[in-house]
C-alpha cells in the first residue's frame, strides 16, 4: 500500500497512545488520537477518510467491539483493530466473525505485529471499498 494510511487510535490510557504513536511514527501513517469514544467520533466526522481505527477493548462507558460496530454502520469502509490484554476470547471471536474488517491484537504486541496489522486492515478496507460494498 503506497498511500498514507490514516489511523485513529483510541485508548483511555495516554501512555498506550504514546507507544502506538512511536511505533507508527513514519511517512506511511497519519495518526489521530482520542482518549474517549466521544472524542474519536468527533475525529471521524471531521477527518475523513480514516482507513483504520485501532481501539482498546475496555474503555470507560464502552468497549471496542461496540465502538467498532458503530463505526461499521456509519463508516463501513473503515477497518477496525481491537487491542486488549483482558478481552473475553469468545466475545472477540464473535466480533471477528460478524465483520471481516475487524482484527484483534493481544497486549503486549510487537511493533512489527502492530504495523503489519494496520497495513493489513487498511488493505482489507481498500479491497472492501473497491468491491463497492457499502
Backbone torsions as a table, in degrees:
resi	resn	phi	psi	omega
1	UNK	NA	115.7	-172.8
2	UNK	-87.4	-28.5	-176.5
3	UNK	-80.3	162.6	177.8
4	UNK	-67.2	135.0	179.2
5	UNK	-96.9	122.3	177.2
6	UNK	-87.0	122.2	-175.5
7	UNK	-123.9	126.9	173.9
8	UNK	-102.2	119.7	-179.3
9	UNK	-104.5	126.1	-176.2
10	UNK	-125.8	118.0	177.7
11	UNK	-158.0	141.2	179.6
12	UNK	-80.6	0.0	177.2
13	UNK	-109.8	113.8	-177.6
14	UNK	-59.3	-36.7	-179.0
15	UNK	-64.4	-33.2	176.2
16	UNK	-67.0	-42.8	177.3
17	UNK	-60.7	-38.6	178.6
18	UNK	-65.7	-39.5	177.7
19	UNK	-63.0	-46.5	179.9
20	UNK	-61.3	-42.8	179.3
21	UNK	-59.5	-44.8	179.0
22	UNK	-63.2	-39.0	-176.4
23	UNK	-75.4	-23.7	-179.4
24	UNK	-111.9	20.2	-175.1
25	UNK	-85.4	85.6	171.3
26	UNK	-160.8	-177.3	-174.7
27	UNK	-68.3	-14.1	-178.3
28	UNK	-79.0	-17.1	-173.3
29	UNK	-127.8	135.8	170.6
30	UNK	-112.4	115.9	-170.6
31	UNK	-103.9	140.7	171.4
32	UNK	-123.5	146.2	-178.9
33	UNK	-130.1	145.9	177.2
34	UNK	-144.0	141.4	178.1
35	UNK	-92.4	-13.8	-179.4
36	UNK	-137.6	161.1	176.2
37	UNK	-63.4	-40.1	-179.9
38	UNK	-60.7	-44.7	177.9
39	UNK	-63.3	-40.1	179.4
40	UNK	-63.3	-41.8	179.5
41	UNK	-63.5	-37.3	176.3
42	UNK	-62.6	-42.1	179.1
43	UNK	-63.8	-43.7	178.9
44	UNK	-60.0	-37.5	179.9
45	UNK	-69.4	-27.0	-173.2
46	UNK	-110.8	-9.7	-172.6
47	UNK	-126.5	46.8	-178.9
48	UNK	-78.9	153.6	-8.7
49	UNK	-90.2	137.0	171.3
50	UNK	-96.1	122.2	-178.5
51	UNK	-83.1	-33.1	-174.5
52	UNK	-136.4	133.4	170.9
53	UNK	-111.8	122.1	179.2
54	UNK	-108.0	114.1	-173.1
55	UNK	-132.2	147.3	173.1
56	UNK	-68.4	154.5	177.6
57	UNK	-76.1	-48.1	-177.3
58	UNK	-104.6	118.2	176.0
59	UNK	-137.6	155.2	178.3
60	UNK	-57.7	125.4	176.1
61	UNK	78.8	0.6	-177.3
62	UNK	-162.1	170.1	169.3
63	UNK	-133.9	160.9	-174.4
64	UNK	-59.8	-35.3	-179.1
65	UNK	-66.9	-48.3	178.4
66	UNK	-60.5	-41.7	179.3
67	UNK	-61.6	-46.5	-179.8
68	UNK	-67.9	-30.4	175.9
69	UNK	-68.1	-36.3	174.8
70	UNK	-63.4	-43.7	178.7
71	UNK	-62.1	-41.1	-179.1
72	UNK	-59.7	-32.7	179.1
73	UNK	-73.9	-41.7	-175.7
74	UNK	-91.2	-32.2	-178.4
75	UNK	-132.1	72.9	-172.2
76	UNK	-66.2	-12.5	179.4
77	UNK	-99.9	16.1	176.8
78	UNK	-105.3	127.0	179.1
79	UNK	-86.8	155.8	-179.7
80	UNK	-127.5	147.2	174.2
81	UNK	-129.2	127.5	176.1
82	UNK	-98.7	131.1	173.3
83	UNK	-115.1	137.0	-178.8
84	UNK	-166.1	150.2	171.9
85	UNK	-108.0	-1.8	-174.2
86	UNK	-140.2	19.7	-178.3
87	UNK	-73.2	146.1	173.7
88	UNK	-72.8	118.2	-175.3
89	UNK	-56.4	-42.6	-179.3
90	UNK	-62.6	-41.9	179.1
91	UNK	-63.2	-43.7	179.8
92	UNK	-65.2	-43.4	179.0
93	UNK	-61.1	-38.2	177.6
94	UNK	-63.3	-43.6	179.1
95	UNK	-63.5	-40.7	179.8
96	UNK	-63.9	-36.8	-178.8
97	UNK	-73.7	-26.8	-178.2
98	UNK	-80.9	-27.6	-175.1
99	UNK	-137.8	115.3	-178.3
100	UNK	-68.6	-9.1	-179.6
101	UNK	-97.9	14.1	177.9
102	UNK	-110.9	133.1	176.8
103	UNK	-120.7	169.3	178.7
104	UNK	-135.0	136.2	173.6
105	UNK	-128.1	129.2	178.0
106	UNK	-85.8	140.9	172.4
107	UNK	-81.4	142.0	-9.0
108	UNK	-79.1	151.9	-179.9
109	UNK	-116.3	164.7	174.2
110	UNK	-94.9	157.8	178.6
111	UNK	-59.5	-41.7	-179.9
112	UNK	-63.1	-41.7	179.0
113	UNK	-62.0	-44.7	-179.6
114	UNK	-64.0	-48.7	-178.5
115	UNK	-61.5	-42.7	-179.8
116	UNK	-67.0	-39.3	178.9
117	UNK	-62.7	-39.9	179.4
118	UNK	-67.1	-44.4	178.2
119	UNK	-62.2	-45.6	179.4
120	UNK	-61.7	-41.6	179.9
121	UNK	-65.3	-42.8	178.6
122	UNK	-64.0	-38.8	177.5
123	UNK	-64.3	-43.3	178.0
124	UNK	-62.4	-41.0	179.2
125	UNK	-64.3	-41.0	178.3
126	UNK	-64.1	-44.9	178.9
127	UNK	-63.1	-40.7	178.2
128	UNK	-61.5	-41.3	179.8
129	UNK	-67.7	-41.4	-179.1
130	UNK	-68.0	-27.2	177.4
131	UNK	-73.8	-9.2	-179.7
132	UNK	78.7	17.0	178.8
133	UNK	-72.7	132.4	-178.9
134	UNK	-65.5	NA	NA
